Amino acid sequence: MTVAAREIEAVGHDGHRWNLIARLPAQPRAALLWLPALGVAARHYEAFADALAAHGIAVLLHEWRGNGSSSLRASRECDWGYREILACDLPASGQVLHDIAGGAPLLIGGHSLGGQLACCFAGLQPTTFSRLWLVASGTPWWRSFPAPLRYALTLVYRFLPWLARRNGVLPGRRVGFGGNEARGLIADWARVGLSNRYAAKGMAADLEAGLARLSIPLDTVVMAHDWMAPVGSMRALTAKMAGPARLDVLPAADIGAPADHFSWMKSPAAVAARLARAIT
Protein backbone atom coordinates (compact mmCIF):
# COMPACT_ATOMS: atom_id res chain seq x y z
CA MET A 1 0.00 0.00 0.00
CA THR A 2 1.33 3.42 -0.99
CA VAL A 3 1.39 5.89 1.91
CA ALA A 4 2.46 9.52 1.56
CA ALA A 5 4.28 11.15 4.50
CA ARG A 6 3.71 14.89 4.73
CA GLU A 7 3.66 17.85 7.08
CA ILE A 8 0.78 20.29 6.66
CA GLU A 9 0.76 23.73 8.25
CA ALA A 10 -2.30 24.76 10.23
CA VAL A 11 -3.18 28.18 11.62
CA GLY A 12 -5.49 28.77 14.57
CA HIS A 13 -8.05 31.55 14.79
CA ASP A 14 -5.67 33.57 16.99
CA GLY A 15 -2.64 33.22 14.70
CA HIS A 16 -1.03 30.22 16.41
CA ARG A 17 0.81 28.06 13.86
CA TRP A 18 1.86 24.41 13.92
CA ASN A 19 2.51 21.49 11.57
CA LEU A 20 0.29 18.43 11.36
CA ILE A 21 2.22 15.23 10.66
CA ALA A 22 0.28 13.26 8.05
CA ARG A 23 0.28 9.68 6.84
CA LEU A 24 -1.96 9.47 3.78
CA PRO A 25 -2.85 6.16 2.05
CA ALA A 26 -3.91 6.57 -1.57
CA GLN A 27 -7.51 5.49 -0.89
CA PRO A 28 -8.13 5.76 2.86
CA ARG A 29 -10.90 3.77 4.55
CA ALA A 30 -11.15 6.49 7.19
CA ALA A 31 -9.28 9.62 8.30
CA LEU A 32 -8.20 10.14 11.92
CA LEU A 33 -7.24 13.29 13.83
CA TRP A 34 -5.02 12.12 16.72
CA LEU A 35 -4.34 14.24 19.82
CA PRO A 36 -1.18 13.55 21.88
CA ALA A 37 -0.77 13.16 25.61
CA LEU A 38 0.14 16.20 27.71
CA GLY A 39 3.66 17.38 26.98
CA VAL A 40 4.25 14.89 24.15
CA ALA A 41 5.21 16.22 20.71
CA ALA A 42 3.37 14.88 17.67
CA ARG A 43 6.48 13.25 16.19
CA HIS A 44 6.47 10.64 18.95
CA TYR A 45 3.34 9.10 17.40
CA GLU A 46 4.80 8.59 13.93
CA ALA A 47 5.18 4.82 14.45
CA PHE A 48 1.52 4.67 15.50
CA ALA A 49 0.47 6.67 12.43
CA ASP A 50 2.49 4.32 10.20
CA ALA A 51 0.81 1.30 11.79
CA LEU A 52 -2.66 2.73 11.21
CA ALA A 53 -1.81 3.79 7.65
CA ALA A 54 -0.87 0.15 6.94
CA HIS A 55 -4.53 -0.64 7.72
CA GLY A 56 -5.67 1.98 5.20
CA ILE A 57 -6.39 4.76 7.69
CA ALA A 58 -5.18 8.29 6.97
CA VAL A 59 -3.77 9.94 10.09
CA LEU A 60 -3.14 13.54 11.09
CA LEU A 61 -1.08 14.02 14.25
CA HIS A 62 -2.07 17.24 15.98
CA GLU A 63 0.53 19.35 17.76
CA TRP A 64 -0.29 20.91 21.13
CA ARG A 65 0.40 24.56 21.80
CA GLY A 66 3.83 24.87 23.30
CA ASN A 67 5.18 21.59 21.90
CA GLY A 68 7.22 20.55 18.88
CA SER A 69 6.35 22.59 15.80
CA SER A 70 4.06 24.98 17.71
CA SER A 71 4.89 28.66 17.20
CA LEU A 72 4.19 29.34 20.90
CA ARG A 73 5.87 28.47 24.17
CA ALA A 74 4.23 28.78 27.58
CA SER A 75 5.53 31.61 29.76
CA ARG A 76 4.31 34.21 32.22
CA GLU A 77 3.34 36.33 29.24
CA CYS A 78 1.92 33.52 27.08
CA ASP A 79 -0.84 31.47 28.71
CA TRP A 80 -3.72 29.35 27.48
CA GLY A 81 -6.18 26.69 28.56
CA TYR A 82 -8.83 24.37 27.16
CA ARG A 83 -10.65 27.29 25.52
CA GLU A 84 -7.82 28.09 23.11
CA ILE A 85 -7.33 24.44 22.21
CA LEU A 86 -11.03 23.71 21.63
CA ALA A 87 -11.99 27.00 19.99
CA CYS A 88 -8.83 27.99 18.09
CA ASP A 89 -6.59 25.01 17.39
CA LEU A 90 -8.73 21.92 16.94
CA PRO A 91 -11.16 23.55 14.46
CA ALA A 92 -8.16 24.32 12.22
CA SER A 93 -6.79 20.77 12.45
CA GLY A 94 -10.30 19.45 11.90
CA GLN A 95 -10.58 21.43 8.69
CA VAL A 96 -7.33 19.94 7.42
CA LEU A 97 -8.67 16.47 8.26
CA HIS A 98 -11.79 17.17 6.20
CA ASP A 99 -9.67 18.40 3.30
CA ILE A 100 -7.44 15.31 3.15
CA ALA A 101 -10.14 12.69 3.85
CA GLY A 102 -11.45 12.51 0.28
CA GLY A 103 -14.94 11.71 1.54
CA ALA A 104 -13.80 8.94 3.90
CA PRO A 105 -15.39 8.78 7.38
CA LEU A 106 -13.82 11.15 9.89
CA LEU A 107 -12.49 9.82 13.21
CA ILE A 108 -11.04 11.59 16.22
CA GLY A 109 -9.08 10.19 19.11
CA GLY A 110 -6.19 10.64 21.46
CA HIS A 111 -3.86 9.46 24.15
CA SER A 112 -4.30 10.50 27.80
CA LEU A 113 -5.28 14.21 27.91
CA GLY A 114 -5.56 14.03 24.12
CA GLY A 115 -8.34 11.49 24.47
CA GLN A 116 -10.20 13.70 26.92
CA LEU A 117 -10.06 16.75 24.68
CA ALA A 118 -10.96 14.64 21.64
CA CYS A 119 -14.17 13.74 23.49
CA CYS A 120 -14.86 17.38 24.36
CA PHE A 121 -14.22 18.57 20.81
CA ALA A 122 -16.40 15.84 19.31
CA GLY A 123 -19.14 16.85 21.75
CA LEU A 124 -19.04 20.40 20.39
CA GLN A 125 -19.82 19.10 16.87
CA PRO A 126 -21.54 15.74 17.38
CA THR A 127 -22.31 15.07 13.70
CA THR A 128 -18.76 15.56 12.36
CA PHE A 129 -17.04 12.36 13.47
CA SER A 130 -18.20 8.79 12.98
CA ARG A 131 -16.12 7.15 15.74
CA LEU A 132 -14.02 8.10 18.75
CA TRP A 133 -10.78 6.27 19.60
CA LEU A 134 -9.19 6.48 23.05
CA VAL A 135 -5.88 4.89 24.09
CA ALA A 136 -4.49 4.99 27.65
CA SER A 137 -6.94 7.75 28.47
CA GLY A 138 -9.71 8.52 30.92
CA THR A 139 -10.96 11.24 33.22
CA PRO A 140 -8.47 12.45 35.86
CA TRP A 141 -11.31 12.45 38.43
CA TRP A 142 -9.77 11.26 41.67
CA ARG A 143 -12.64 8.92 42.58
CA SER A 144 -12.11 6.88 39.38
CA PHE A 145 -8.68 5.74 40.60
CA PRO A 146 -8.02 2.95 43.11
CA ALA A 147 -6.98 3.62 46.69
CA PRO A 148 -4.57 4.80 47.97
CA LEU A 149 -3.66 6.68 44.75
CA ARG A 150 -7.01 8.47 44.65
CA TYR A 151 -6.28 10.26 47.91
CA ALA A 152 -2.86 11.42 46.75
CA LEU A 153 -4.41 12.83 43.58
CA THR A 154 -6.56 15.27 45.53
CA LEU A 155 -3.33 16.84 46.75
CA VAL A 156 -1.73 16.76 43.28
CA TYR A 157 -4.69 18.60 41.77
CA ARG A 158 -4.21 21.43 44.24
CA PHE A 159 -0.42 21.54 44.25
CA LEU A 160 0.30 21.59 40.50
CA PRO A 161 -1.95 24.60 39.69
CA TRP A 162 -0.39 26.48 42.63
CA LEU A 163 3.10 25.65 41.36
CA ALA A 164 2.17 26.75 37.82
CA ARG A 165 0.80 30.08 39.09
CA ARG A 166 3.88 30.68 41.22
CA ASN A 167 6.31 29.95 38.37
CA GLY A 168 4.23 31.37 35.52
CA VAL A 169 4.27 27.90 33.91
CA LEU A 170 4.27 24.35 35.24
CA PRO A 171 7.93 23.16 35.19
CA GLY A 172 6.79 19.73 34.12
CA ARG A 173 10.19 18.39 33.14
CA ARG A 174 11.44 19.06 36.68
CA VAL A 175 8.44 17.58 38.49
CA GLY A 176 8.05 14.62 36.11
CA PHE A 177 4.66 15.50 34.67
CA GLY A 178 4.25 16.87 31.14
CA GLY A 179 6.51 19.54 29.72
CA ASN A 180 6.60 23.25 30.47
CA GLU A 181 2.84 23.65 30.55
CA ALA A 182 0.64 26.75 30.49
CA ARG A 183 -0.82 27.53 33.91
CA GLY A 184 -4.34 27.93 32.46
CA LEU A 185 -4.16 24.46 30.94
CA ILE A 186 -3.09 22.92 34.24
CA ALA A 187 -5.86 24.78 36.08
CA ASP A 188 -8.51 23.44 33.68
CA TRP A 189 -7.13 19.89 33.94
CA ALA A 190 -6.93 19.92 37.73
CA ARG A 191 -10.47 21.25 38.01
CA VAL A 192 -11.71 18.15 36.19
CA GLY A 193 -9.62 15.99 38.49
CA LEU A 194 -11.41 17.37 41.53
CA SER A 195 -14.94 17.71 40.15
CA ASN A 196 -15.25 15.27 37.20
CA ARG A 197 -16.84 18.08 35.20
CA TYR A 198 -15.26 19.30 31.96
CA ALA A 199 -15.23 23.04 31.46
CA ALA A 200 -13.03 25.57 29.67
CA LYS A 201 -12.47 28.83 31.52
CA GLY A 202 -13.71 31.72 29.37
CA MET A 203 -15.69 29.46 27.02
CA ALA A 204 -19.48 29.64 27.11
CA ALA A 205 -20.10 26.18 25.65
CA ASP A 206 -21.30 23.52 28.10
CA LEU A 207 -18.78 20.72 27.56
CA GLU A 208 -20.61 18.28 29.81
CA ALA A 209 -23.85 18.74 27.85
CA GLY A 210 -21.94 18.18 24.62
CA LEU A 211 -20.48 14.94 25.93
CA ALA A 212 -23.92 13.74 27.02
CA ARG A 213 -25.28 14.31 23.50
CA LEU A 214 -22.44 12.44 21.79
CA SER A 215 -23.77 9.11 20.51
CA ILE A 216 -21.02 7.88 18.18
CA PRO A 217 -19.30 4.52 18.91
CA LEU A 218 -16.23 4.57 21.15
CA ASP A 219 -13.32 2.15 20.74
CA THR A 220 -11.06 2.25 23.78
CA VAL A 221 -7.79 0.58 24.74
CA VAL A 222 -6.35 0.45 28.26
CA MET A 223 -2.90 -0.87 29.12
CA ALA A 224 -3.06 -3.60 31.77
CA HIS A 225 -0.53 -1.96 34.11
CA ASP A 226 -1.22 1.72 33.45
CA TRP A 227 -1.62 3.42 36.83
CA MET A 228 -1.98 6.81 35.13
CA ALA A 229 -5.10 5.73 33.18
CA PRO A 230 -6.63 2.62 34.76
CA VAL A 231 -9.82 0.92 33.63
CA GLY A 232 -11.92 2.85 36.14
CA SER A 233 -10.72 6.17 34.74
CA MET A 234 -11.57 5.14 31.17
CA ARG A 235 -15.00 3.88 32.14
CA ALA A 236 -15.77 7.07 34.04
CA LEU A 237 -14.94 9.06 30.89
CA THR A 238 -16.93 6.91 28.46
CA ALA A 239 -19.90 6.93 30.86
CA LYS A 240 -20.31 10.63 30.11
CA MET A 241 -21.23 9.82 26.49
CA ALA A 242 -24.26 8.09 25.00
CA GLY A 243 -22.51 6.03 22.32
CA PRO A 244 -21.70 2.33 22.69
CA ALA A 245 -18.22 1.78 24.14
CA ARG A 246 -15.92 -1.17 23.51
CA LEU A 247 -13.04 -1.64 25.95
CA ASP A 248 -9.89 -3.68 25.28
CA VAL A 249 -7.34 -4.21 28.05
CA LEU A 250 -3.96 -5.09 26.55
CA PRO A 251 -1.33 -7.06 28.49
CA ALA A 252 2.38 -6.73 27.84
CA ALA A 253 2.39 -10.02 25.92
CA ASP A 254 0.06 -8.55 23.29
CA ILE A 255 1.91 -5.26 23.01
CA GLY A 256 5.44 -6.61 22.96
CA ALA A 257 6.39 -3.91 25.47
CA PRO A 258 5.48 -3.00 29.05
CA ALA A 259 1.73 -2.41 29.33
CA ASP A 260 2.08 1.09 30.77
CA HIS A 261 1.10 4.62 29.82
CA PHE A 262 3.81 5.33 27.25
CA SER A 263 5.69 2.17 26.19
CA TRP A 264 3.01 1.15 23.66
CA MET A 265 3.98 4.17 21.53
CA LYS A 266 7.23 2.42 20.53
CA SER A 267 5.42 -0.84 19.78
CA PRO A 268 2.02 0.29 18.48
CA ALA A 269 1.06 -2.55 16.13
CA ALA A 270 -1.32 -4.29 18.55
CA VAL A 271 -3.07 -1.05 19.48
CA ALA A 272 -3.44 -0.05 15.83
CA ALA A 273 -4.86 -3.47 14.93
CA ARG A 274 -7.43 -3.35 17.76
CA LEU A 275 -8.64 0.07 16.64
CA ALA A 276 -8.55 -0.59 12.90
CA ARG A 277 -10.78 -3.67 13.16
CA ALA A 278 -13.66 -1.32 14.00
CA ILE A 279 -13.52 0.11 10.44
CA THR A 280 -15.44 -2.23 8.16
Secondary structure, DSSP 8 states (H G I E B T S, - for coil): --EEEEEEEEE-TTS-EEEEEEEEESS-SEEEEEE--TT--GGGGHHHHHHHHTTTEEEEE---TTSTT-S----SS----HHHIIIIIHHHHHHHHHHHHTT--EEEEEETHHHHHHHHHHHHSTTT-SEEEEES-----GGGS-TTHHHHHHHHHHHHHHHHHHHSEEEHHHHTSSSEEEHHHHHHHHHHHHH-----TT--S-HHHHHHH--S-EEEEEETT-TTS-HHHHHHHHTTS-S-EEEEEE-HHHHTS--STTGGGGS-HHHHHHHHTT--
